[in-house]
Amino acid sequence: MATFDLEQQEQLDAIKSVWERWGNLVTWLLIIVLGAYAAWNGWNYWQRRQGTLASTLYGELERSADAGDVAHTERIFSDMKDHYGRTTYATYAALLAAKTLYDKSKAAEAEAALTWAADKGADPGLRAIARLRLASLDIGQKAYDKALKTLSADFPPQFRALAADRRGDVLLLQGKRKEAAAEYSRAYQTMDPAAGEYRRLIGIKLNALGINPDAGAKVGGAA
């Protein structure tokens, strides 16, 4: 019995020694792990709450846009941008608000909404859409250099052909036929054939510039 008590005491002493040496580190590690777990749960809750509130506001913005209420549309978008700017709904709101504002001849305000979406949108695909629309707005205002700068951004792979096609449009409007042909060719070659009519339209643009899109060779000269 004395031997057993001695062994227990030795084990307790060993545990105490380990705890005295590493106890603080273990405690802090536990605090960090438990804190991270709590923060993760809190973040998920916050994200869900933000998404729910942003969804409600977006529904209200849709109704305002359908009614053509520009002032209310601007006010809701401003609230979403300020309070829920990191949600996908805010980026959708920017795109919808920009369309509504442009239709109501408020091009400057539409440009501001698209610029925000292009720079701070929550999703790479939506940022790409915002850039393409922003470039179209610049083209409509004959701000060709500005449009090319917008289209020079790095686009996700699925949007690169669209960006190249749009750059071709701008270059052609500037009278740069050779550069436009190069962009159209890039768009045609990289676009999924399943795009159908859109890809054929790019082929027609190339034909008009003397390029056989499928052969990649000149048929009349693009100079």
C-alpha positions in Angstrom: 0.0 0.0 0.0 2.9 2.3 0.9 4.5 1.5 -2.5 1.2 2.4 -4.3 1.0 5.7 -2.4 4.6 6.5 -3.3 4.0 5.8 -7.0 0.9 8.0 -6.9 2.9 10.8 -5.3 5.6 10.5 -7.8 3.0 10.7 -10.6 1.4 13.8 -9.0 4.8 15.4 -8.6 5.6 14.7 -12.3 2.3 16.3 -13.3 2.9 19.3 -11.1 6.3 19.7 -12.6 4.9 19.6 -16.2 2.1 22.0 -15.3 4.5 24.4 -13.6 6.6 24.4 -16.8 3.9 24.4 -19.5 0.7 25.3 -17.6 0.6 28.9 -18.8 1.2 27.9 -22.4 -1.5 25.2 -22.3 -3.9 27.7 -20.7 -3.3 30.3 -23.4 -3.6 27.7 -26.2 -7.0 26.6 -24.8 -8.1 30.3 -24.6 -7.0 30.8 -28.2 -8.7 27.7 -29.5 -11.9 28.3 -27.6 -11.8 32.0 -28.5 -11.4 31.1 -32.2 -14.3 28.7 -32.0 -16.5 31.3 -30.4 -15.4 34.0 -32.9 -16.1 31.6 -35.8 -19.6 31.0 -34.5 -20.1 34.7 -33.9 -18.9 35.5 -37.4 -21.3 33.0 -39.0 -24.2 34.4 -37.0 -23.2 37.9 -38.0 -22.9 36.9 -41.6 -26.3 35.3 -41.6 -27.9 38.3 -39.9 -26.2 40.7 -42.3 -27.4 38.6 -45.2 -31.0 38.5 -43.9 -31.2 42.3 -43.4 -29.5 43.0 -46.7 -32.0 40.7 -48.5 -34.9 42.6 -47.0 -33.5 45.9 -48.1 -32.7 44.6 -51.6 -36.4 43.5 -51.9 -37.4 47.1 -51.1 -34.9 48.4 -53.6 -36.3 46.2 -56.3 -39.8 47.6 -55.6 -38.5 51.2 -55.7 -36.7 50.5 -59.0 -39.8 48.9 -60.6 -41.8 52.0 -59.5 -39.2 54.3 -61.0 -38.7 56.0 -57.6 -35.1 57.3 -58.1 -34.8 59.1 -54.8 -35.9 56.1 -52.8 -33.7 53.8 -54.8 -30.6 56.0 -54.2 -31.4 56.1 -50.5 -31.8 52.4 -50.1 -28.6 51.7 -52.1 -26.7 54.2 -49.9 -27.9 52.4 -46.8 -26.9 49.0 -48.2 -23.5 50.3 -49.2 -22.8 51.8 -45.8 -24.2 49.0 -43.6 -24.1 45.9 -45.7 -21.4 46.6 -48.2 -19.7 43.3 -47.7 -22.8 41.3 -48.7 -23.5 40.0 -52.2 -26.9 41.8 -52.0 -25.2 45.1 -51.8 -23.4 44.5 -55.1 -26.6 43.4 -56.8 -28.2 46.5 -55.4 -25.4 48.6 -57.0 -26.0 47.0 -60.4 -29.8 47.5 -60.2 -29.5 51.1 -58.9 -27.1 51.9 -61.7 -29.5 50.7 -64.3 -32.4 52.6 -62.7 -30.4 55.8 -62.4 -29.1 55.6 -66.0 -32.6 55.0 -67.3 -33.6 58.2 -65.5 -30.8 60.2 -67.2 -28.6 60.3 -64.1 -25.5 59.0 -65.8 -23.0 60.4 -63.2 -24.9 58.7 -60.3 -25.1 55.4 -62.3 -21.3 55.6 -63.0 -20.7 56.1 -59.2 -22.8 53.0 -58.4 -21.0 50.9 -61.0 -17.6 52.1 -59.8 -18.4 51.1 -56.3 -19.5 47.6 -57.4 -16.4 47.2 -59.6 -14.0 48.2 -56.8 -15.7 46.9 -53.7 -18.2 44.3 -54.9 -18.5 41.1 -52.8 -18.1 38.7 -55.7 -15.4 38.6 -58.5 -18.1 37.8 -61.1 -20.3 40.7 -60.1 -17.3 43.0 -60.1 -16.5 41.9 -63.6 -20.1 42.6 -64.7 -19.9 46.0 -63.1 -16.7 46.8 -65.1 -18.3 45.7 -68.4 -21.3 47.9 -67.7 -19.1 50.7 -66.7 -17.1 50.4 -69.9 -20.4 50.4 -71.9 -21.4 53.6 -70.1 -18.0 55.2 -71.0 -18.4 54.1 -74.6 -21.8 55.8 -74.7 -20.2 59.0 -73.5 -17.3 58.6 -76.0 -14.9 58.4 -73.1 -12.9 55.7 -75.0 -9.6 55.9 -73.1 -11.5 55.7 -69.8 -13.3 52.6 -71.1 -10.1 50.9 -72.1 -8.6 51.6 -68.6 -11.7 50.0 -67.1 -11.3 47.0 -69.4 -7.6 46.6 -68.6 -8.5 45.2 -65.2 -7.9 41.5 -64.5 -11.1 39.6 -65.3 -12.1 36.1 -64.1 -11.5 33.5 -66.8 -15.2 33.3 -67.8 -15.3 37.0 -68.5 -12.1 37.5 -70.4 -13.6 36.9 -73.8 -16.3 39.4 -73.1 -13.8 42.0 -72.0 -11.7 41.4 -75.1 -14.8 41.8 -77.3 -15.6 45.1 -75.6 -12.0 46.3 -76.0 -12.3 45.5 -79.7 -15.4 47.7 -79.9 -13.6 50.6 -78.2 -10.5 50.3 -80.4 -12.6 50.2 -83.6 -14.4 53.3 -82.5 -11.0 54.9 -82.1 -10.1 53.9 -85.7 -7.5 51.3 -84.6 -8.6 48.5 -86.9 -5.6 46.3 -86.4 -5.7 46.4 -82.6 -9.5 45.9 -82.7 -9.1 42.8 -84.9 -6.5 41.4 -82.4 -9.0 41.8 -79.5 -11.9 40.3 -81.5 -9.7 37.4 -82.5 -8.7 36.9 -78.8 -12.4 37.0 -77.9 -13.4 34.6 -80.6 -10.7 32.0 -79.9 -11.2 32.0 -76.1 -15.0 32.1 -76.0 -16.8 28.9 -75.4 -18.4 27.7 -78.7 -21.6 27.1 -76.7 -22.0 30.9 -76.5 -23.6 30.5 -80.0 -25.0 33.7 -81.3 -22.6 35.9 -79.4 -19.6 34.1 -80.7 -21.0 34.3 -84.3 -21.4 38.0 -83.8 -17.7 38.4 -83.0 -17.0 36.3 -86.1 -19.0 38.8 -88.2 -17.0 41.7 -86.7 -13.8 39.9 -87.8 -15.1 39.2 -91.3 -15.9 42.9 -91.6 -12.2 43.6 -90.8 -11.0 41.1 -93.4 -10.3 38.2 -90.9 -11.4 34.6 -91.2 -12.2 33.9 -87.5 -11.9 30.1 -87.8 -8.7 30.1 -89.9 -7.2 33.0 -88.0 -6.0 34.4 -91.3 -6.6 37.6 -93.2 -9.0 37.4 -96.1 -8.9 41.0 -97.1 -6.7 43.0 -94.8 -7.5 44.7 -91.5 -5.3 47.7 -91.9 
